[in-house]
Amino acid sequence: MSLVALAIAAVLLAAERACYVVIARRPDLFLALSARLDPTRASTAVSVVERLFFAFKGLQFGVFIAWCYVHGGRFPWPAPHGPFVMVLSWALALAGQILVASTFYQLGRTGVFFGDQLGYAVPRCRAFPFSLLAHPQYVGTLLTIWGGFMLVRFPHDDWIALPVLETIYYVVGARLERRALRASEGGAAGHRRTAASTLGRSVARTPTRRASTSMCIGASAASTWSTILPSSPAWRAANRSSGARRPAGMAAARYGPIAIAAATPASR
């Protein structure tokens, strides 16, 4: 196995994972860079990530082909081995592609290409394959890589090098992206809790003010009507002092403190 080829492959394959980690952890930097490179905003951020995805897949595939040719492989023709290895390698590759295709089906283009981190509304998915795995796309890609190298390079000693390298890259990248996602969810949850507590305090104070206001209005109204109503003690006292007769009907509604005050001096 060529160590020089391994070092070159490690550098080239690390570019994809590093780019995705930056997008997940610092989407603001990615958006600023995209805006600087595309001032007319002809492409959305998701479109930029999509183009990066296909470019990185082309680079990855090219590294795999070069690896096989450097080590004497006959890519894409499989190496001679028994039926068990043949069936196992195809099964791994097929299972991996099912996971990748299911991820694209469930999340769609926006969800797969970091739309959630880039400000798009992407609903959380709990259906297959997310019901089984946290990162089904990454697991599916790794299964495909392992199955492919088992098919074309096993049992040569170099067949395991790039699958192991890619497994390390994908596991580390997934952990870093997951940590960034949890941090963003925690920040969003904190903002929601703050907003809810502020709203709760506002709602809790509002009925108190309304109650006190209504109590003041009720007390004032009760005081006013206790003077206006003909059956009240204030009316009876004014009636006795002025000698006025108790009004009836609509006159009772119009009879109030002003009428009593106007009638009292005249009767005296």
C-alpha positions as CSV (number, residue, x, y, z in Angstrom):
1,M,0.0,0.0,0.0
2,S,1.4,3.4,-1.0
3,L,1.6,5.8,2.0
4,V,2.0,8.8,-0.4
5,A,-1.3,7.9,-2.1
6,L,-2.9,7.5,1.3
7,A,-1.7,11.0,2.4
8,I,-2.9,12.6,-0.8
9,A,-6.3,10.8,-0.5
10,A,-6.6,11.9,3.1
11,V,-6.2,15.5,2.2
12,L,-8.5,15.4,-0.7
13,L,-11.3,13.5,1.1
14,A,-11.1,15.7,4.1
15,A,-12.2,18.8,2.1
16,E,-15.8,17.6,1.9
17,R,-16.2,16.9,5.6
18,A,-14.5,20.1,6.6
19,C,-16.8,22.1,4.4
20,Y,-19.9,20.5,5.8
21,V,-18.8,21.0,9.3
22,V,-18.2,24.7,8.7
23,I,-21.7,25.0,7.1
24,A,-23.3,23.3,10.1
25,R,-21.4,25.2,12.8
26,R,-21.0,28.6,11.2
27,P,-23.7,29.1,8.6
28,D,-23.3,32.8,8.9
29,L,-19.8,32.6,7.5
30,F,-21.0,30.4,4.7
31,L,-23.8,32.8,3.9
32,A,-21.5,35.8,3.9
33,L,-19.0,34.0,1.6
34,S,-21.8,33.0,-0.7
35,A,-23.1,36.6,-0.9
36,R,-19.6,37.9,-1.6
37,L,-19.0,35.4,-4.4
38,D,-22.5,35.9,-5.8
39,P,-23.5,39.6,-5.2
40,T,-26.4,39.3,-7.5
41,R,-27.9,36.5,-5.4
42,A,-28.6,34.5,-8.5
43,S,-28.4,31.3,-6.5
44,T,-29.8,30.4,-3.1
45,A,-27.6,29.0,-0.4
46,V,-29.2,25.6,-0.8
47,S,-28.3,25.6,-4.5
48,V,-24.7,26.5,-3.6
49,V,-24.5,23.5,-1.2
50,E,-26.1,21.3,-3.8
51,R,-23.4,22.2,-6.3
52,L,-20.7,21.6,-3.7
53,F,-22.2,18.2,-3.0
54,F,-21.9,17.1,-6.6
55,A,-18.4,18.5,-6.9
56,F,-17.3,16.7,-3.7
57,K,-18.9,13.5,-4.9
58,G,-17.0,13.8,-8.2
59,L,-13.8,14.4,-6.3
60,Q,-14.5,11.4,-4.0
61,F,-15.2,9.1,-6.8
62,G,-12.1,10.2,-8.6
63,V,-9.9,9.5,-5.6
64,F,-11.4,6.0,-5.3
65,I,-10.7,5.3,-9.0
66,A,-7.2,6.6,-8.7
67,W,-6.6,4.5,-5.6
68,C,-7.6,1.4,-7.4
69,Y,-5.4,2.1,-10.4
70,V,-2.4,3.0,-8.3
71,H,-2.7,-0.3,-6.5
72,G,-3.2,-2.4,-9.6
73,G,-6.9,-2.7,-9.5
74,R,-9.2,-3.2,-12.5
75,F,-11.9,-0.7,-11.5
76,P,-14.8,-0.9,-12.2
77,W,-14.4,-4.7,-12.7
78,P,-14.7,-6.7,-9.4
79,A,-11.7,-8.6,-8.1
80,P,-11.8,-12.4,-8.2
81,H,-13.3,-13.7,-5.0
82,G,-15.9,-16.2,-3.8
83,P,-19.7,-15.8,-4.0
84,F,-20.0,-14.9,-0.3
85,V,-17.8,-11.8,-0.7
86,M,-19.6,-10.9,-3.9
87,V,-23.1,-11.2,-2.3
88,L,-22.0,-9.4,0.9
89,S,-20.4,-6.5,-1.0
90,W,-23.5,-6.0,-3.2
91,A,-25.8,-6.2,-0.2
92,L,-23.8,-3.5,1.7
93,A,-23.9,-1.2,-1.4
94,L,-27.6,-1.8,-2.0
95,A,-28.5,-1.2,1.7
96,G,-26.4,2.0,1.7
97,Q,-28.1,3.3,-1.4
98,I,-31.6,2.6,0.1
99,L,-30.7,4.7,3.1
100,V,-29.4,7.5,1.0
101,A,-32.4,7.5,-1.3
102,S,-34.8,7.3,1.6
103,T,-33.1,10.3,3.2
104,F,-33.5,12.4,0.0
105,Y,-37.1,11.3,-0.2
106,Q,-38.0,12.2,3.4
107,L,-36.1,15.5,3.7
108,G,-36.2,16.7,0.1
109,R,-33.6,18.9,-1.6
110,T,-33.7,21.7,1.0
111,G,-33.5,19.4,4.0
112,V,-30.6,17.4,2.7
113,F,-28.5,20.4,1.7
114,F,-28.4,22.0,5.2
115,G,-31.6,24.1,4.7
116,D,-32.3,23.9,8.4
117,Q,-29.0,25.5,9.3
118,L,-29.3,28.1,6.5
119,G,-32.6,29.5,7.7
120,Y,-35.2,27.5,5.9
121,A,-38.1,25.9,7.6
122,V,-37.4,22.2,7.6
123,P,-39.8,20.0,9.7
124,R,-38.3,17.3,11.8
125,C,-38.7,13.8,10.3
126,R,-39.3,10.7,12.5
127,A,-40.1,8.3,9.7
128,F,-37.8,5.7,8.2
129,P,-34.8,5.9,8.0
130,F,-34.7,8.5,10.8
131,S,-36.7,6.2,13.0
132,L,-33.6,3.9,13.0
133,L,-30.6,6.2,12.5
134,A,-29.6,9.7,13.4
135,H,-27.5,10.1,10.2
136,P,-28.9,7.6,7.6
137,Q,-27.3,9.4,4.7
138,Y,-23.9,9.1,6.2
139,V,-24.4,5.5,7.2
140,G,-25.7,4.7,3.8
141,T,-22.7,6.4,2.1
142,L,-20.3,4.4,4.3
143,L,-22.0,1.1,3.6
144,T,-21.7,1.8,-0.1
145,I,-18.0,2.7,0.2
146,W,-17.3,-0.5,2.2
147,G,-19.3,-2.6,-0.2
148,G,-17.6,-1.0,-3.2
149,F,-14.1,-1.5,-2.0
150,M,-14.9,-5.1,-0.9
151,L,-16.1,-5.7,-4.4
152,V,-13.1,-4.3,-6.3
153,R,-10.1,-4.5,-4.0
154,F,-10.7,-7.4,-1.5
155,P,-8.6,-9.4,-0.5
156,H,-5.7,-7.1,-1.2
157,D,-4.2,-5.4,1.8
158,D,-5.1,-1.9,0.6
159,W,-8.8,-2.5,0.3
160,I,-9.6,-1.4,3.8
161,A,-7.5,1.8,3.9
162,L,-9.9,4.3,2.4
163,P,-13.1,2.8,3.9
164,V,-11.5,3.2,7.4
165,L,-10.4,6.7,6.6
166,E,-13.8,7.7,5.3
167,T,-15.5,6.1,8.4
168,I,-13.3,8.3,10.7
169,Y,-14.1,11.4,8.7
170,Y,-17.9,10.7,8.6
171,V,-18.1,9.8,12.3
172,V,-16.1,12.9,13.4
173,G,-18.0,15.2,11.0
174,A,-21.4,13.8,12.1
175,R,-20.5,14.4,15.8
176,L,-19.4,18.0,15.1
177,E,-22.5,18.7,13.0
178,R,-24.7,17.1,15.7
179,R,-23.2,19.2,18.4
180,A,-23.8,22.4,16.4
181,L,-27.4,21.3,15.8
182,R,-28.0,20.7,19.5
183,A,-26.5,24.1,20.3
184,S,-28.8,25.8,17.8
185,E,-31.8,23.9,19.1
186,G,-30.8,24.8,22.7
187,G,-30.5,28.5,21.7
188,A,-33.9,28.4,19.9
189,A,-35.5,26.6,22.9
190,G,-34.0,29.3,25.2
191,H,-35.4,32.0,23.1
192,R,-38.8,30.3,23.1
193,R,-38.7,29.9,26.9
194,T,-37.8,33.5,27.4
195,A,-40.6,34.7,25.1
196,A,-43.1,32.3,26.8
197,S,-42.1,33.5,30.3
198,T,-42.3,37.2,29.2
199,L,-45.7,36.6,27.7
200,G,-46.8,34.7,30.8
201,R,-45.8,37.5,33.0
202,S,-47.6,40.0,30.8
203,V,-50.7,37.9,30.7
204,A,-50.5,37.3,34.5
205,R,-50.3,41.1,35.1
206,T,-53.0,42.0,32.7
207,P,-56.0,40.4,34.5
208,T,-54.8,42.0,37.7
209,R,-54.9,45.5,36.2
210,R,-58.2,44.7,34.5
211,A,-59.7,43.5,37.8
212,S,-58.5,46.5,39.7
213,T,-59.9,48.8,37.0
214,S,-63.2,47.0,36.9
215,M,-63.4,47.2,40.7
216,C,-62.8,50.9,40.5
217,I,-65.4,51.3,37.8
218,G,-67.8,49.1,39.7
219,A,-67.3,51.0,42.9
220,S,-67.8,54.4,41.1
221,A,-70.9,53.1,39.3
222,A,-72.3,51.7,42.5
223,S,-71.8,55.0,44.3
224,T,-73.4,56.9,41.4
225,W,-76.4,54.6,41.1
226,S,-76.9,54.6,44.9
227,T,-77.5,58.3,44.6
228,I,-79.5,58.3,41.4
229,L,-81.9,55.4,42.0
230,P,-85.2,56.5,43.7
231,S,-85.1,53.6,46.1
232,S,-81.8,54.6,47.5
233,P,-81.3,56.2,51.0
234,A,-79.9,59.3,49.3
235,W,-83.0,59.8,47.2
236,R,-85.3,59.1,50.2
237,A,-83.5,61.7,52.3
238,A,-83.7,64.3,49.5
239,N,-87.3,63.4,49.0
240,R,-88.2,63.9,52.7
241,S,-86.3,67.2,52.9
242,S,-87.8,68.7,49.7
243,G,-91.2,67.2,50.0
244,A,-91.0,65.9,46.4
245,R,-92.9,63.0,45.3
246,R,-91.2,59.8,44.1
247,P,-91.1,59.8,40.3
248,A,-92.3,56.9,38.3
249,G,-91.6,55.4,34.9
250,M,-89.1,57.3,32.7
251,A,-89.1,60.2,35.1
252,A,-87.4,57.9,37.6
253,A,-84.6,57.2,35.2
254,R,-84.2,60.9,34.7
255,Y,-84.4,61.8,38.3
256,G,-81.0,62.0,39.9
257,P,-78.6,64.0,42.1
258,I,-78.8,67.1,39.8
259,A,-82.6,67.1,39.9
260,I,-82.6,66.7,43.7
261,A,-80.1,69.5,44.2
262,A,-82.1,71.8,41.9
263,A,-85.4,70.9,43.5
264,T,-84.3,71.3,47.2
265,P,-83.6,75.1,47.3
266,A,-86.9,75.8,45.4
267,S,-89.0,73.9,48.0
268,R,-87.3,75.8,50.8
